[in-house]
Amino acid sequence: MSSEAVISSLRKNHFHKIIGFDIYPQDWIATSKLVDLFHRVPLSKDKEYIETILKICLQNQVEFLIPLTDPEVDILSVHVERFKENGINLCISNQDSVAIARDKLKVFNFFKESNEILTIPTFEKLDEINTNIFKDVIAKPRRGRSSEGVIKFSKIDNLKNYLFDRDDYIFQPIIEGTFITVDTIRNDNGNHVSISRKELLRTKNGAGIVVELFRDKQLEKIVNNITDYLGISGCINIEFILYNGKYLLMDINPRFSAGIGFSIIAGYDFVGNHLKCFQSISIDEEVNYESRILSKRYVDIINN
């Protein structure tokens, strides 16, 4: 969902030849018309994936590789050095920070002792939950994405029966609050820029389609602390739930958000500055943006 905004930003502000790849045929991908070349590739979990991507990069003298989805980030983060040896800059954060960010239990354990960064109570086993305190529970895959596999139950016993043989889930109390998304960038010199939005309408897979831009210095400080502690490089997305005036850390996504286009509209070129982070070039300073409501629409495209 971020691809059009990323490609458009590269087209507008830079002079790159852009090669796109996807698991589906080109005729199925509307944004394939926006790139110079398109390649269909295997699933990231397939053993041929890395060799295929590397071959495409070498054939086309690719200098920068920007994965846009979580499964790609997962596998590519393990092979950063291999791409680097072939002159290809893999534009994602370091492997250790990705490993923490992509595991909800590791995120909780990493920050649970912090007084500055509040987390949603997270449990590895249902038996650890105090049912006198937490009534309604949500189960999430530890390394899930886009709300896939999420299960909500009002009775913990029902959840136990449903997940009796699974060990790849974490469990959290259901908290009814406001969903907050922050697009943020950090370079290796510790410079930060963030743009925050409240998600007023979301799709079932967690993508905001109507949002309200806003600024909160307290939130920006929390975000800066998170990215500093993890040693983040480049642009990532962090999600919170605002509950009783407190920001509870929900997810850290080590990639562009589905709504990165909203932040670009606000006036900051996250895509171009993301590339700068991997060129050892200083990133642009923060911009002043107005509090306003933005929405996303869908259009029909004829592909052939």
C-alpha positions as CSV (number, residue, x, y, z in Angstrom):
1,M,0.0,0.0,0.0
2,S,3.0,2.3,0.3
3,S,4.4,1.6,-3.2
4,E,2.7,4.4,-5.1
5,A,3.7,7.0,-2.6
6,V,7.3,5.7,-2.6
7,I,7.6,5.6,-6.4
8,S,6.0,9.0,-6.8
9,S,8.4,10.6,-4.3
10,L,11.4,9.1,-6.1
11,R,10.1,10.3,-9.5
12,K,9.4,13.8,-8.2
13,N,12.5,14.6,-6.3
14,H,15.2,12.3,-7.7
15,F,16.6,10.9,-10.9
16,H,16.6,7.1,-10.3
17,K,15.8,4.3,-12.6
18,I,13.2,2.3,-10.7
19,I,12.7,-1.4,-10.8
20,G,9.7,-2.9,-9.2
21,F,9.1,-6.5,-8.1
22,D,6.1,-8.4,-6.8
23,I,4.8,-11.9,-6.3
24,Y,1.9,-11.4,-8.7
25,P,1.9,-10.9,-12.5
26,Q,2.5,-7.4,-13.8
27,D,-1.0,-7.1,-15.2
28,W,-2.4,-7.6,-11.7
29,I,-0.3,-4.7,-10.2
30,A,-1.6,-1.2,-11.0
31,T,1.6,0.5,-9.7
32,S,3.7,-1.6,-12.1
33,K,3.0,1.1,-14.7
34,L,4.9,3.6,-12.6
35,V,8.3,1.7,-12.7
36,D,10.8,1.4,-15.5
37,L,11.1,-2.3,-15.2
38,F,9.1,-5.0,-13.5
39,H,10.0,-8.5,-12.3
40,R,7.8,-11.2,-10.8
41,V,9.6,-12.9,-7.9
42,P,9.0,-15.8,-5.6
43,L,7.6,-15.4,-2.1
44,S,10.1,-14.1,0.4
45,K,9.9,-17.4,2.3
46,D,10.9,-19.4,-0.8
47,K,14.6,-20.5,-1.0
48,E,14.9,-18.9,-4.4
49,Y,13.9,-15.5,-3.2
50,I,17.3,-14.1,-2.2
51,E,19.1,-15.5,-5.3
52,T,16.3,-14.0,-7.5
53,I,16.5,-10.6,-6.0
54,L,20.3,-10.5,-6.1
55,K,20.3,-11.6,-9.7
56,I,17.9,-8.8,-10.7
57,C,20.0,-6.2,-8.8
58,L,23.3,-7.3,-10.4
59,Q,21.8,-7.4,-13.9
60,N,20.4,-3.9,-13.6
61,Q,23.3,-2.3,-11.6
62,V,21.0,-1.6,-8.7
63,E,22.5,0.6,-6.0
64,F,19.6,0.8,-3.5
65,L,17.1,-1.9,-2.5
66,I,14.0,-0.8,-0.6
67,P,11.7,-3.5,0.7
68,L,8.2,-2.4,1.5
69,T,6.6,-5.4,3.3
70,D,7.4,-7.1,6.6
71,P,8.2,-10.6,5.1
72,E,10.8,-9.0,2.8
73,V,12.3,-7.1,5.6
74,D,12.5,-10.2,7.7
75,I,14.5,-12.2,5.2
76,L,16.6,-9.4,3.7
77,S,17.8,-8.1,7.0
78,V,19.7,-11.4,7.5
79,H,21.5,-10.9,4.2
80,V,22.6,-7.3,4.4
81,E,26.3,-8.1,4.2
82,R,25.9,-10.3,1.1
83,F,24.1,-7.5,-0.8
84,K,26.7,-5.0,0.5
85,E,29.5,-7.2,-0.9
86,N,27.9,-6.9,-4.3
87,G,27.6,-3.1,-4.1
88,I,24.0,-3.0,-3.2
89,N,22.7,-0.8,-0.3
90,L,19.9,-2.6,1.5
91,C,17.8,0.3,2.9
92,I,16.6,-1.2,6.1
93,S,17.7,-0.9,9.7
94,N,20.2,-3.2,11.3
95,Q,19.4,-6.9,11.8
96,D,19.2,-6.7,15.6
97,S,16.7,-3.8,15.6
98,V,14.6,-5.6,12.9
99,A,14.6,-8.8,15.0
100,I,13.2,-6.9,18.0
101,A,10.7,-4.8,16.1
102,R,9.2,-7.7,14.2
103,D,8.6,-9.7,17.4
104,K,5.8,-8.4,19.6
105,L,7.0,-10.3,22.7
106,K,10.6,-9.0,22.2
107,V,9.3,-5.4,21.9
108,F,7.4,-5.8,25.2
109,N,10.4,-7.3,27.0
110,F,12.8,-4.7,25.6
111,F,10.8,-1.8,26.9
112,K,8.8,-3.2,29.9
113,E,11.2,-1.7,32.5
114,S,11.2,1.7,30.9
115,N,9.4,4.6,32.7
116,E,9.4,6.7,29.5
117,I,8.0,4.1,27.1
118,L,4.7,2.5,28.2
119,T,3.7,-0.8,26.6
120,I,0.6,-2.8,26.4
121,P,0.7,-5.7,28.9
122,T,1.8,-8.7,26.9
123,F,1.8,-12.4,27.9
124,E,3.4,-15.4,26.3
125,K,0.9,-17.8,27.8
126,L,-2.8,-17.4,28.6
127,D,-2.3,-18.9,32.1
128,E,-0.2,-15.8,33.0
129,I,-3.2,-13.4,32.6
130,N,-5.0,-12.3,35.7
131,T,-8.6,-12.7,34.7
132,N,-9.7,-10.5,37.6
133,I,-7.9,-7.6,36.0
134,F,-8.1,-8.4,32.3
135,K,-11.5,-9.6,31.0
136,D,-11.3,-9.3,27.2
137,V,-8.2,-10.6,25.4
138,I,-6.7,-10.3,22.0
139,A,-4.3,-12.9,20.6
140,K,-1.8,-11.9,18.0
141,P,1.0,-13.8,16.1
142,R,4.3,-12.8,17.6
143,R,5.7,-11.9,14.1
144,G,2.3,-11.0,12.5
145,R,1.5,-8.3,10.0
146,S,-1.5,-6.3,8.9
147,S,-3.7,-7.8,11.6
148,E,-3.5,-11.2,10.0
149,G,-4.3,-14.0,12.4
150,V,-5.6,-11.7,15.1
151,I,-8.3,-13.2,17.3
152,K,-10.5,-11.4,19.8
153,F,-12.2,-13.2,22.6
154,S,-14.2,-12.1,25.6
155,K,-13.7,-15.3,27.5
156,I,-10.2,-16.6,28.0
157,D,-11.4,-20.3,28.2
158,N,-12.7,-20.0,24.6
159,L,-9.3,-18.7,23.5
160,K,-7.5,-21.6,25.2
161,N,-9.6,-24.0,23.2
162,Y,-9.0,-22.2,20.0
163,L,-5.2,-22.0,20.3
164,F,-4.5,-25.2,22.3
165,D,-1.7,-26.3,20.0
166,R,-0.1,-22.9,19.1
167,D,3.1,-21.5,20.6
168,D,3.6,-18.5,18.2
169,Y,1.0,-16.2,19.7
170,I,1.1,-13.5,22.3
171,F,-1.8,-12.3,24.4
172,Q,-2.9,-8.8,25.3
173,P,-5.9,-7.1,27.0
174,I,-8.2,-5.4,24.6
175,I,-7.7,-1.6,25.1
176,E,-10.3,0.7,23.6
177,G,-8.4,3.8,22.7
178,T,-7.4,6.0,19.7
179,F,-5.0,4.5,17.2
180,I,-1.9,6.7,16.6
181,T,0.6,6.2,13.9
182,V,4.0,8.0,13.6
183,D,6.2,8.0,10.6
184,T,9.7,8.7,11.9
185,I,13.2,8.8,10.5
186,R,16.5,8.6,12.3
187,N,20.0,8.7,10.9
188,D,23.2,7.3,12.4
189,N,24.1,10.7,13.8
190,G,21.0,10.6,16.0
191,N,18.9,13.2,14.1
192,H,15.2,12.7,14.1
193,V,12.0,13.8,12.3
194,S,8.5,12.6,13.0
195,I,5.0,13.2,11.7
196,S,2.0,11.9,13.7
197,R,-1.5,11.1,12.8
198,K,-4.7,9.9,14.5
199,E,-6.4,7.1,12.5
200,L,-10.1,8.0,12.4
201,L,-11.1,5.3,10.0
202,R,-9.1,2.1,9.5
203,T,-9.4,-0.9,7.2
204,K,-9.7,-4.4,8.9
205,N,-6.0,-5.0,8.2
206,G,-5.1,-1.8,10.2
207,A,-4.5,0.7,7.4
208,G,-5.7,4.2,8.1
209,I,-7.9,5.7,5.3
210,V,-9.1,8.8,7.1
211,V,-6.5,10.4,9.4
212,E,-5.9,13.6,11.4
213,L,-2.4,15.1,11.4
214,F,-1.3,16.4,14.8
215,R,1.8,17.4,16.8
216,D,2.6,16.4,20.3
217,K,6.2,17.0,21.6
218,Q,5.7,14.4,24.3
219,L,4.9,11.7,21.7
220,E,7.8,12.8,19.5
221,K,10.2,12.4,22.5
222,I,8.8,8.9,23.1
223,V,9.4,8.0,19.5
224,N,12.9,9.4,19.5
225,N,13.7,7.4,22.6
226,I,12.4,4.2,20.9
227,T,14.5,4.7,17.8
228,D,17.6,5.7,19.8
229,Y,17.3,2.6,22.0
230,L,17.0,0.3,19.0
231,G,19.6,2.1,16.9
232,I,17.3,2.6,14.0
233,S,18.5,3.7,10.7
234,G,16.1,5.2,8.1
235,C,12.4,5.6,8.1
236,I,10.1,3.3,10.1
237,N,6.6,3.4,11.5
238,I,5.5,3.1,15.1
239,E,1.9,2.6,16.3
240,F,0.4,3.5,19.6
241,I,-2.9,3.4,21.4
242,L,-3.8,6.6,23.1
243,Y,-5.6,5.6,26.3
244,N,-6.4,7.9,29.3
245,G,-4.0,10.5,28.0
246,K,-1.1,8.0,27.7
247,Y,0.6,6.6,24.6
248,L,0.9,2.8,24.8
249,L,3.4,1.3,22.4
250,M,1.6,-1.2,20.2
251,D,3.8,-2.1,17.1
252,I,7.1,-1.1,15.6
253,N,7.2,-1.6,11.8
254,P,10.7,-1.4,10.3
255,R,9.5,-0.2,6.9
256,F,7.4,2.6,5.3
257,S,3.8,2.7,6.7
258,A,0.9,2.0,4.4
259,G,0.0,5.7,5.0
260,I,3.4,7.2,4.3
261,G,1.7,9.3,1.6
262,F,-0.1,11.2,4.3
263,S,3.2,12.3,5.8
264,I,4.6,13.2,2.4
265,I,1.6,15.4,1.9
266,A,2.3,17.0,5.2
267,G,5.6,18.3,3.7
268,Y,8.4,15.9,4.5
269,D,10.2,13.7,1.9
270,F,10.6,10.6,4.0
271,V,11.5,8.5,1.0
272,G,14.3,10.8,-0.2
273,N,15.6,11.2,3.3
274,H,15.4,7.5,3.9
275,L,17.9,7.1,1.0
276,K,20.1,9.8,2.5
277,C,20.4,7.6,5.6
278,F,22.2,5.0,3.6
279,Q,24.4,7.4,1.7
280,S,25.8,9.1,4.8
281,I,24.1,12.3,3.8
282,S,22.5,14.6,6.4
283,I,18.7,14.4,6.4
284,D,16.5,17.4,6.1
285,E,15.3,19.2,9.2
286,E,11.7,18.8,10.4
287,V,8.9,20.8,8.8
288,N,6.1,22.7,10.4
289,Y,2.8,21.0,9.4
290,E,-0.8,21.9,10.1
291,S,-3.3,19.8,12.0
292,R,-5.8,18.7,9.4
293,I,-7.8,15.7,8.2
294,L,-6.7,13.7,5.2
295,S,-8.3,10.8,3.5
296,K,-7.4,8.1,1.0
297,R,-9.5,6.9,-2.0
298,Y,-9.2,4.0,-4.4
299,V,-9.4,4.3,-8.2
300,D,-10.0,1.7,-10.9
301,I,-7.0,1.1,-13.3
302,I,-7.1,-0.6,-16.6
303,N,-3.9,-2.7,-16.8
304,N,-4.1,-4.0,-20.4
